[in-house]
Each structure stands twice: as C-alpha cells, then as structure tokens.
Amino acid sequence: MELPVVSIVGNSNSGKTTFIEQLIPELKSRGYRIATIKHDAHKFQIDTPGKDSWRHRQAGAETVVLSSRNKLAMIRELEREVDLDKILSNYINSEVDLVITEGYKTGDKAKIEIFRPAEYEQPLFSETDEQILTIVRNEEEFSAQQLDEVADLIEEQIIGLG
Amino acid sequence: MELPVVSIVGNSNSGKTTFIEQLIPELKSRGYRIATIKHDAHKFQIDTPGKDSWRHRQAGAETVVLSSRNKLAMIRELEREVDLDKILSNYINSEVDLVITEGYKTGDKAKIEIFRPAEYEQPLFSETDEQILTIVRNEEEFSAQQLDEVADLIEEQIIGLG
C-alpha cells in the first residue's frame, strides 16, 4: 500500500517549518502517526562536532548508523540525491499514517503552499493547480482555524485515499 | 552476499572511538569503503536543538528524514531496539566493503577488543576466544604498527572471507 504523502511547499522563509511544527500535534491529536522528510537544497549538518558519530564520519565512514534501545539514526554521504519515492520506500516505516514533506515543490505529490504576503507578491502556485490542496496564508502566525482546516483536508483527501 | 563486519569492543573509556577514528583512514588508504554502526546503551541526541529536523521531531514526528544532493539522514524513534543484522540489511548500502561496529560485544560478529591497562586489570575477552581477532592494548596512544597490523588482519580474515 502506498503511504499517504503531502508536501508543504512555498518560497524560502514563508513559514513551512513553523507550519509543520504546528500541524503535527493537530494530526497526532487525531490519532495519526507522522513521519517527515525535509528536502534541503543546501549542505546540512546534522551531527554535532566532537560526538562519536561525527568522529566516525570525519574519519571517512560513508555511512554512520547510531543505534540505541529507543532511537536509530543514520547519516549517509551520497554521490547523487535519493529521489522522494525511494526515500518513501526505503526509509519510512510502513507503520506511519502520513508522511509530510517540507519542500519537493517540483515533486508529484499533493501540495499545500505556505504563502507569506508580507514577503512575496504572490504564491508559487494557484489554488486551481491540480496538485494544490490549498494555499495557507501566513499572516505572521497561523490560526487554530487554519490548522484545523488543513488537518481536515489532509484527513479527507490524503489519508482517506489510502 | 553478506557484508564483512567487525566489531570493536571493550570496556567504556577504553579508546574504541579513537581507535576506529584512526583505523578508518588506514583502511580507506587501502581502497576500502567503510560504514560504521555505533551501539549506544544510552539515549543519544544527534540533531541540534532549534534546527528544522529537531523541530519536526519535537513536534511529534516519529521518523524524520533529511535529504540533500550529497547527504541523507534519518532519525527514528523506536519502541524496541533494531538488532544488528536488521541494521546491516536495511540501513547499510551494499556498496561498502566493510562495516565496523563500535560496541555489540555480546553480538556474534568477529571482534577486536581495545584494552586499556591503565584503566582495567584485564580485557573482557581472551585472545583464544573464537570470535576475537585480536586484543589491542591502548597505551595512551595507538602506534602506526598497531593500526597496520589490525588493518592486515581485517583484510585477511574479514574482507577476504567475502
């Protein structure tokens, strides 16, 4: 079965991370288990300099896994990017109910755009675009109503499709 | 084909991470691609507070993946530990030539013990134990000869078995 996926897209600094941060608890309160995938155009650093995982990688390990009783982490150096569908099939536990991506605006998944009118003249997409579920206006903060409406849409149109 | 694996074991503070840090460049200079798996008894923190991946996890995402052109990272909350063979089959790229684990002293892989006589009276294992390739004495630093000999052993007895 394909995992339900929705991509939160928008210009940089439009508030995508903040929106996701507030949407996850709303969806969890409805009983869904959530995974996220953040698409990063830049080089990101995830591990902390000096820690063992960092020391393994600095020494030249291409893949480093950290495993404990309650957590698993993996960092891998790549020669080319792994595409979204491969991430979904290889790295996401099938026990989650919904995958939220931050980014992947050129991907083929259903999308919600975060649009911040104070920073941009117009959104990237139009409400009528087939892949767009909705465009959420970021007026410096998201209202409970906005979050509730988006969670409803995701329940009906993304999770409901499963 | 099974991946060649060697476990670097020893009491805490015996110098396992430092040894691995120095062994990896020696093995890389011989042309091998290396992955590492660190077994952590404690709770580890890998992501940096305030960063987007951390914010996703704090909000309640059970799995968070970060993907860029040259790196992939994944952090997953678990209900129980993933065993080593499952990590090897699910999270380690088959293109590596050798997997070095830090820890897993009760596992069934070939082992090299790091023994620090200044801290402990005797090693955990005996040289005659079947799974023990060798016991490396940590006399406050590892010599080029120690590293060279261990790399030879790994080449002959671990990678050579493939």
Interface residues (C-beta under 8 A of the other chain):
Chain A: T17 I20 E21 Q22 I24 P25 K28 R33 I34 A35 T36 I37 K38 H39 D40 A41 H42 K43 F44 Q45 I46 D47 T48 K51 D52 S53 R55 H56 Q58 A59 G60 A61 E62 T63 V64 V65 L66 S67 S68 R69 N70 K71 L72 A73 M74 I75 R76 E77 L78 E79 R80 E81 V82 L84 I87 Y91 I92 N93 V96 I100 E102
Chain B: T17 I20 E21 Q22 I24 P25 K28 R33 I34 A35 T36 I37 K38 H39 D40 A41 H42 K43 F44 Q45 I46 D47 T48 K51 D52 S53 R55 H56 Q58 A59 G60 A61 E62 T63 V64 V65 L66 S67 S68 R69 N70 K71 L72 A73 M74 I75 R76 E77 L78 E79 R80 E81 V82 L84 I87 Y91 I92 N93 V96 I100 E102
